[in-house]
Amino acid sequence: MTSLLLSVRNAEETLLALQTQVGIIDFKNPVLGALGALPAAQVQALLRLVAGRKLTSATIGDVPMTPGLIVPSALAMAETGVDMVKVGIFTDGKPLACIQALSPLAQQGFSLVAVLMADQQPDLDLVAAIAQAGFKGVMLDTAVKDGSGLLQHLKMEEIQRFVALARQHDLMVGLAGELRHQQVLKLLPLAPNYIGVRGAASRDQDRISSLDVSRIEGLLALLQ
């Protein structure tokens, strides 16, 4: 069954998420970009609120594709104790080198999730390298939050191929990227492990606004 990954940015939103049936609470600052990071100390404080009651993930920020920057950023977030660390795989720089450089963290037992950007002509062949490096999962998202979502940037056939590749390599698979109710319904037949949302769960469907419990419940109802 597909679960909901909900991005939260503070204690109030974390407590709200705990009162719902979301599957993963994702710590992120939406003001700072697609994968805007919260400070590690704040993530640790929010983890104390969650107290193991739900799975958690956290983003490391829109870090350039340079191993010397990616690895310490991922390690710092992993050491907070969050269940999964989301790492953006952007097309600029050295994405393959970054994936390979993160392999030692995966070997140490940290659960890493690679996030490919649908609006950057993602190289789906990287899925095999992500699996080889020991990542736990892979997901699609969008780098630019301008209202054009996942389905505006990739054809359904390409998304299906992505999901199939992830399954072929035993990776958890997630789909996100400015998804609204209608887009979620179109993607559910692909049975991803989770659907990631922020804007669709926020007031006025604005990802920068605060979360709206009625919108969250509406999204959860789609997954039943």
WOBEL-V761556 format. One record per residue. N is the residue number from 1. RES is the residue in three letters. PSI is psi in degrees with one decimal (999 if undefined). Layout:
BEGIN
n={N N}
res={RES RES}
psi={PSI PSI}
END
This chain:
BEGIN
n={1 2 3 4 5 6 7 8 9 10 11 12 13 14 15 16 17 18 19 20 21 22 23 24 25 26 27 28 29 30 31 32 33 34 35 36 37 38 39 40 41 42 43 44 45 46 47 48 49 50 51 52 53 54 55 56 57 58 59 60 61 62 63 64 65 66 67 68 69 70 71 72 73 74 75 76 77 78 79 80 81 82 83 84 85 86 87 88 89 90 91 92 93 94 95 96 97 98 99 100 101 102 103 104 105 106 107 108 109 110 111 112 113 114 115 116 117 118 119 120 121 122 123 124 125 126 127 128 129 130 131 132 133 134 135 136 137 138 139 140 141 142 143 144 145 146 147 148 149 150 151 152 153 154 155 156 157 158 159 160 161 162 163 164 165 166 167 168 169 170 171 172 173 174 175 176 177 178 179 180 181 182 183 184 185 186 187 188 189 190 191 192 193 194 195 196 197 198 199 200 201 202 203 204 205 206 207 208 209 210 211 212 213 214 215 216 217 218 219 220 221 222 223 224}
res={MET THR SER LEU LEU LEU SER VAL ARG ASN ALA GLU GLU THR LEU LEU ALA LEU GLN THR GLN VAL GLY ILE ILE ASP PHE LYS ASN PRO VAL LEU GLY ALA LEU GLY ALA LEU PRO ALA ALA GLN VAL GLN ALA LEU LEU ARG LEU VAL ALA GLY ARG LYS LEU THR SER ALA THR ILE GLY ASP VAL PRO MET THR PRO GLY LEU ILE VAL PRO SER ALA LEU ALA MET ALA GLU THR GLY VAL ASP MET VAL LYS VAL GLY ILE PHE THR ASP GLY LYS PRO LEU ALA CYS ILE GLN ALA LEU SER PRO LEU ALA GLN GLN GLY PHE SER LEU VAL ALA VAL LEU MET ALA ASP GLN GLN PRO ASP LEU ASP LEU VAL ALA ALA ILE ALA GLN ALA GLY PHE LYS GLY VAL MET LEU ASP THR ALA VAL LYS ASP GLY SER GLY LEU LEU GLN HIS LEU LYS MET GLU GLU ILE GLN ARG PHE VAL ALA LEU ALA ARG GLN HIS ASP LEU MET VAL GLY LEU ALA GLY GLU LEU ARG HIS GLN GLN VAL LEU LYS LEU LEU PRO LEU ALA PRO ASN TYR ILE GLY VAL ARG GLY ALA ALA SER ARG ASP GLN ASP ARG ILE SER SER LEU ASP VAL SER ARG ILE GLU GLY LEU LEU ALA LEU LEU GLN}
psi={139.9 133.1 170.8 129.3 122.1 123.6 130.2 157.2 -4.5 -177.9 -41.4 -45.5 -33.6 -44.7 -37.5 -46.2 -34.7 -22.1 -0.9 -177.7 25.1 147.4 -35.1 129.2 120.2 119.5 119.3 149.5 102.4 -17.5 -24.4 20.4 -173.6 -41.8 39.3 130.4 145.4 153.0 145.3 -39.1 -36.9 -39.7 -42.0 -40.3 -40.3 -34.8 -34.6 -33.8 -42.3 -40.3 38.7 7.9 -21.1 158.8 147.9 154.8 163.2 144.5 155.5 1.6 167.9 73.1 134.3 151.4 69.0 122.7 -38.4 -18.6 -39.8 -47.6 -51.0 -32.2 -44.2 -40.9 -43.1 -39.8 -38.4 -36.3 -6.5 -21.6 4.8 148.7 -40.2 142.2 122.3 125.7 118.6 132.1 96.4 161.1 -25.5 149.9 -139.1 74.6 -43.3 -42.9 -37.8 -43.7 -47.7 -35.6 -22.7 -9.2 -41.9 -32.8 -42.5 -39.3 -24.5 -5.3 1.4 136.1 113.5 141.9 121.9 134.4 109.3 145.2 113.9 -26.1 13.7 29.1 63.8 143.3 100.8 -16.5 -16.2 -17.3 -40.1 -41.9 -37.2 -44.4 -43.5 -32.7 -8.1 15.4 153.2 -34.6 176.2 147.0 162.7 140.2 -174.4 140.9 -36.4 122.9 83.0 15.5 -15.9 119.9 -170.4 -47.2 -10.7 -17.6 -25.7 140.7 155.9 -35.4 -36.7 -37.7 -40.0 -41.2 -41.6 -48.2 -42.3 -41.7 -42.6 -44.4 -39.2 -33.1 16.9 40.7 140.2 141.7 133.2 152.7 134.4 -178.7 78.8 42.5 132.7 178.9 -47.9 -38.8 -38.6 -44.1 -36.8 -31.7 -21.4 -35.9 -19.7 -12.2 52.2 159.7 -35.7 155.0 127.7 134.1 154.1 -61.9 -45.2 -18.6 5.8 161.8 135.9 18.4 36.4 114.3 -20.5 -21.0 171.3 162.3 152.2 113.4 -33.7 -36.6 -38.8 -46.0 -36.3 -41.0 -41.7 -34.2 -31.8 -27.4 -5.9 999}
END
